[in-house]
Each structure stands twice: as structure tokens, then as C-alpha cells.
Amino acid sequence: MQHEPTGRGGATGEEQSRRSSSLSGDPGLGVAARDGGAGAYHDFIHRSYLELMTANQHSVQALNWRRLYLSRAKLKASSRTSALLSGFAMVAMVEVQLDTDYKYPQGLLIAFSACTTVLVAVHLFALMISTCILPHIEAVSNIHNLNSVNESPHERLHCYIEMAWGFSNALGILLFLAEVVLLCWVKFMPLGTGKSEAPTPQPTTGEGTQQGWSAALVSTMIMVPFGLIFIIFALHFYRSLLGHKTDRHRQELEELNQIKFQLDGEDTIVQVV
């Protein structure tokens, strides 16, 4: 009996012939290998695309949750500020003691009453908006589920939230500064004057009269620069915040554009292969 010769690794002559044919470059085997590589690359692109879409979906959910928390923080700050400042305004209106023997300027009394009324109305309106919207946002924010953010009304009621924020922290604070100035004039003007003496635009007689006018004038001179600083800071803050949001959106658009170019390049490579 004759045995077929085997290689060192136990391979038969038939196996060696197959190996040699593969090494010699059989066209059928080469095409199959290329087709298998192209299919694997297609699968890789598909998986990368799915991972990218999943990451974008999570990014959108994270952005929605950030907006929800921001709306909740704004409503909480507005409610606290409005309740505090409206309470101070009401106390100032009630506790101020007008001198019945002093003839106040009619414009001063009208300005004081109008400023106090508008101040209380603005803060109560902001407080009402916060009280109505905040419970619905709090109920959703306490649910630990990513998809529950869609049940919150913060996107639909965004204009009301911004209105409450602006009334409480912008218009309301300016009115409160004006209220302090008017209260100083109402409180200090009667000091040092006689019971039947009417005020003049610039009193020149009486040291006591000068004291009342000087005190009110000093309070006005102090409050006016602070009011201007408040306005400048508010404008600068919102401008900086708007610039930050614009830069972030531009950066996100550049990242999306880069991802698009990468996907387009990979599709071209797949078609060539």
C-alpha cells in the first residue's frame, strides 16, 4: 500500500494545491474577499450612523431638560423677588406717615401713588404667572425619565415665563428704585418747615428746610447712578448671553457640517470599493 505524501503540518497534496491556487491569485477568491470587505465596511458605516443618531437624540433630550430646569429656576427666582418687592412696596405705602400740616406738591403725591400701584401690580402679575406655571414644571422635573420632559408645558408657555422674568427682575426693580427715591422725598420734605409753609422749588430760608431738601436730594443723587449702572449691567449681561448662545449654535453647526462631510466621504469610499 502506498501512502500519499503529507507536508510538515499534516496537509495533503490536495490542500497544498488549494493553497497554491489561492496564492497564485485566483480571480474568484479575490472578488469574494473584496465583496466581504465592502460588506463589512457598509456594516461599519451603518453602525456609526446609528450611534450618531442615538447620540443626537440624547443631546436633544439633554437640551430639553436644560430648558426645563432653566424655566423652573426663572419662575422660582421671579416668584421670590416679586413677593419680596411687592411686600416692601405695600409696607411703604401703608406705613408712610404724611404730615397733614404740610402742603405737599400734587405731582409728588401722584407720582408716589402711581409708582407704588404699578410696582405692586407688576410684581403680582409676575407672581401669578409663576404660581400658575411652576407646579406643572415641578411635577415633570421630579420624574426621572428622559421622555417625560415632553409632558412639560415650558416650551409652549415660554413667552409667559420670559414675561414674568422680565417684569420681576427688570421692570420691577427699576420701579422699586424709583419708589425709594419718591419715598425719600415724601418722608424728608416736611422736615424743618412750618405748619402752613408751602415748599418752593429751591428753598433759601430756614436751615431746617435745607436739611429736608438736602436729605431727599442726596438720596436721589445716590440712586440715579445706581439705576444707570443697573441698566448698563442688564444690557451688557443680555448681550453677552446672546453672544454665548450664538457662539454655541455656530459651533454646533460647524460640528454637524464636519460630520456631514465625513459621512459623504465615507459613502464615496464605499461606492468606489
Contacts in CASP RR format, 6 or more apart in sequence:
PFRMAT RR
TARGET T0000
AUTHOR 0000-0000-0000
METHOD contacts of the structure
MODEL  1
MQHEPTGRGGATGEEQSRRSSSLSGDPGLGVAARDGGAGAYHDFIHRSYL
ELMTANQHSVQALNWRRLYLSRAKLKASSRTSALLSGFAMVAMVEVQLDT
DYKYPQGLLIAFSACTTVLVAVHLFALMISTCILPHIEAVSNIHNLNSVN
ESPHERLHCYIEMAWGFSNALGILLFLAEVVLLCWVKFMPLGTGKSEAPT
PQPTTGEGTQQGWSAALVSTMIMVPFGLIFIIFALHFYRSLLGHKTDRHR
QELEELNQIKFQLDGEDTIVQVV
4 12 0 8 1.000
4 13 0 8 1.000
5 13 0 8 1.000
6 12 0 8 1.000
6 13 0 8 1.000
7 13 0 8 1.000
7 16 0 8 1.000
11 19 0 8 1.000
22 29 0 8 1.000
34 273 0 8 1.000
37 273 0 8 1.000
38 270 0 8 1.000
38 273 0 8 1.000
41 269 0 8 1.000
41 270 0 8 1.000
41 273 0 8 1.000
42 270 0 8 1.000
45 263 0 8 1.000
45 266 0 8 1.000
45 267 0 8 1.000
45 270 0 8 1.000
49 263 0 8 1.000
52 259 0 8 1.000
58 146 0 8 1.000
61 146 0 8 1.000
61 147 0 8 1.000
61 149 0 8 1.000
64 149 0 8 1.000
64 150 0 8 1.000
64 155 0 8 1.000
65 146 0 8 1.000
65 149 0 8 1.000
67 154 0 8 1.000
67 155 0 8 1.000
68 137 0 8 1.000
68 140 0 8 1.000
68 141 0 8 1.000
68 149 0 8 1.000
68 152 0 8 1.000
68 154 0 8 1.000
69 141 0 8 1.000
71 137 0 8 1.000
71 154 0 8 1.000
71 158 0 8 1.000
71 161 0 8 1.000
72 134 0 8 1.000
72 137 0 8 1.000
72 138 0 8 1.000
72 141 0 8 1.000
72 154 0 8 1.000
74 161 0 8 1.000
74 162 0 8 1.000
74 164 0 8 1.000
74 165 0 8 1.000
75 129 0 8 1.000
75 130 0 8 1.000
75 133 0 8 1.000
75 134 0 8 1.000
75 137 0 8 1.000
75 161 0 8 1.000
75 164 0 8 1.000
75 165 0 8 1.000
76 130 0 8 1.000
76 134 0 8 1.000
77 165 0 8 1.000
77 168 0 8 1.000
77 169 0 8 1.000
78 126 0 8 1.000
78 127 0 8 1.000
78 129 0 8 1.000
78 130 0 8 1.000
78 164 0 8 1.000
78 165 0 8 1.000
78 166 0 8 1.000
78 167 0 8 1.000
78 168 0 8 1.000
78 169 0 8 1.000
79 126 0 8 1.000
79 127 0 8 1.000
79 130 0 8 1.000
79 131 0 8 1.000
79 134 0 8 1.000
79 168 0 8 1.000
81 123 0 8 1.000
81 126 0 8 1.000
81 168 0 8 1.000
81 169 0 8 1.000
81 173 0 8 1.000
82 123 0 8 1.000
82 124 0 8 1.000
82 126 0 8 1.000
82 127 0 8 1.000
82 130 0 8 1.000
82 164 0 8 1.000
82 167 0 8 1.000
82 168 0 8 1.000
83 123 0 8 1.000
83 127 0 8 1.000
85 119 0 8 1.000
85 123 0 8 1.000
85 168 0 8 1.000
85 172 0 8 1.000
85 173 0 8 1.000
85 176 0 8 1.000
86 119 0 8 1.000
86 120 0 8 1.000
86 123 0 8 1.000
86 124 0 8 1.000
86 127 0 8 1.000
87 120 0 8 1.000
88 176 0 8 1.000
89 116 0 8 1.000
89 119 0 8 1.000
89 120 0 8 1.000
89 123 0 8 1.000
89 176 0 8 1.000
89 179 0 8 1.000
90 120 0 8 1.000
92 116 0 8 1.000
92 179 0 8 1.000
92 183 0 8 1.000
93 113 0 8 1.000
93 116 0 8 1.000
96 183 0 8 1.000
96 186 0 8 1.000
96 187 0 8 1.000
98 104 0 8 1.000
98 186 0 8 1.000
99 190 0 8 1.000
101 194 0 8 1.000
101 195 0 8 1.000
101 196 0 8 1.000
102 189 0 8 1.000
102 190 0 8 1.000
102 193 0 8 1.000
102 194 0 8 1.000
102 195 0 8 1.000
102 197 0 8 1.000
103 196 0 8 1.000
103 197 0 8 1.000
103 198 0 8 1.000
103 199 0 8 1.000
104 186 0 8 1.000
104 189 0 8 1.000
104 190 0 8 1.000
104 199 0 8 1.000
105 199 0 8 1.000
108 182 0 8 1.000
108 185 0 8 1.000
108 186 0 8 1.000
108 189 0 8 1.000
109 186 0 8 1.000
111 182 0 8 1.000
112 179 0 8 1.000
112 182 0 8 1.000
112 183 0 8 1.000
112 185 0 8 1.000
112 186 0 8 1.000
115 175 0 8 1.000
115 178 0 8 1.000
115 179 0 8 1.000
115 182 0 8 1.000
116 179 0 8 1.000
118 175 0 8 1.000
119 172 0 8 1.000
119 175 0 8 1.000
119 176 0 8 1.000
119 179 0 8 1.000
122 167 0 8 1.000
122 168 0 8 1.000
122 171 0 8 1.000
122 172 0 8 1.000
122 175 0 8 1.000
123 167 0 8 1.000
123 168 0 8 1.000
123 172 0 8 1.000
125 164 0 8 1.000
125 167 0 8 1.000
126 163 0 8 1.000
126 164 0 8 1.000
126 165 0 8 1.000
126 166 0 8 1.000
126 167 0 8 1.000
126 168 0 8 1.000
126 172 0 8 1.000
127 168 0 8 1.000
129 160 0 8 1.000
129 161 0 8 1.000
129 163 0 8 1.000
129 164 0 8 1.000
130 164 0 8 1.000
130 168 0 8 1.000
133 153 0 8 1.000
133 154 0 8 1.000
133 157 0 8 1.000
133 160 0 8 1.000
133 161 0 8 1.000
133 164 0 8 1.000
136 152 0 8 1.000
136 153 0 8 1.000
137 152 0 8 1.000
137 153 0 8 1.000
137 154 0 8 1.000
140 148 0 8 1.000
140 149 0 8 1.000
140 151 0 8 1.000
140 152 0 8 1.000
141 152 0 8 1.000
154 161 0 8 1.000
170 234 0 8 1.000
173 230 0 8 1.000
174 227 0 8 1.000
174 230 0 8 1.000
174 231 0 8 1.000
177 223 0 8 1.000
177 226 0 8 1.000
177 227 0 8 1.000
177 230 0 8 1.000
180 219 0 8 1.000
180 223 0 8 1.000
181 219 0 8 1.000
181 220 0 8 1.000
181 223 0 8 1.000
181 224 0 8 1.000
184 215 0 8 1.000
184 216 0 8 1.000
184 219 0 8 1.000
184 220 0 8 1.000
185 216 0 8 1.000
185 219 0 8 1.000
185 220 0 8 1.000
187 216 0 8 1.000
188 212 0 8 1.000
188 213 0 8 1.000
188 215 0 8 1.000
188 216 0 8 1.000
188 219 0 8 1.000
189 199 0 8 1.000
189 212 0 8 1.000
189 213 0 8 1.000
189 216 0 8 1.000
190 212 0 8 1.000
191 208 0 8 1.000
191 209 0 8 1.000
191 211 0 8 1.000
191 212 0 8 1.000
191 215 0 8 1.000
192 206 0 8 1.000
192 208 0 8 1.000
192 209 0 8 1.000
192 211 0 8 1.000
192 212 0 8 1.000
193 199 0 8 1.000
193 208 0 8 1.000
193 209 0 8 1.000
197 209 0 8 1.000
203 209 0 8 1.000
203 210 0 8 1.000
203 213 0 8 1.000
END
